[in-house]
Amino acid sequence: MLVRRHLVAVTTPEKSLNQFALDVALVGRLEATRARMRKQDTRLTAIFYTRFFVAAPRLRHIFRDDPAAQA
């Protein structure tokens, strides 16, 4: 079976990520999305842990009492 490395798993300078074009528009969208999510960080954290502990209540004891502290 042939095993290949993913393009981002390079080990030599000539195969660096510099050979790929930078999608500036995509970078801008990702930064904007991250900024919007960061503003809602506490709310998103609370939603995540509420759903997580409903799905896996047996794991509650390994987390801090304050879900916001996990963020």
C-alpha positions in Angstrom: 0.0 0.0 0.0 1.4 3.4 -1.0 1.4 5.9 1.8 1.7 9.6 0.9 2.1 12.7 3.1 -0.4 15.5 2.9 0.9 18.6 1.2 1.1 20.5 4.5 3.2 17.8 6.1 6.4 18.8 4.3 9.9 18.3 5.6 12.1 19.9 3.0 12.4 23.7 2.2 11.7 23.2 -1.5 8.3 21.7 -0.6 7.3 24.4 1.8 3.9 26.0 1.9 5.3 29.0 0.0 4.6 27.2 -3.2 0.9 27.6 -2.7 -1.0 30.8 -3.6 -2.4 32.7 -0.6 -6.1 33.2 -0.8 -6.3 36.7 0.8 -10.0 36.8 0.6 -10.3 33.5 2.4 -7.9 34.7 5.1 -10.0 37.8 5.5 -13.2 35.8 5.9 -11.6 33.5 8.4 -10.2 36.4 10.5 -13.7 38.1 10.5 -15.4 34.8 11.5 -12.9 34.3 14.3 -13.4 37.9 15.5 -17.2 37.4 15.6 -16.9 34.1 17.5 -14.4 35.7 20.0 -17.1 38.3 20.9 -19.4 35.4 21.8 -16.8 33.2 23.4 -18.5 32.9 26.8 -21.9 32.2 25.3 -20.6 29.6 22.9 -18.6 28.0 25.7 -21.7 27.7 27.9 -23.7 26.2 25.0 -21.0 23.7 24.2 -20.5 22.4 27.8 -24.3 22.3 28.4 -24.8 20.1 25.4 -21.6 18.1 26.2 -22.7 17.2 29.7 -26.2 16.3 28.6 -24.6 13.9 26.1 -21.9 12.6 28.5 -22.9 13.4 32.2 -20.4 10.8 33.5 -17.5 13.0 32.3 -18.7 16.1 34.3 -16.4 15.3 37.3 -13.2 15.8 35.3 -14.0 19.4 34.4 -14.0 22.6 36.4 -17.2 23.8 38.1 -17.2 27.0 36.0 -17.6 26.1 32.2 -16.3 29.6 31.3 -13.0 28.7 33.0 -12.5 25.9 30.4 -12.4 28.5 27.5 
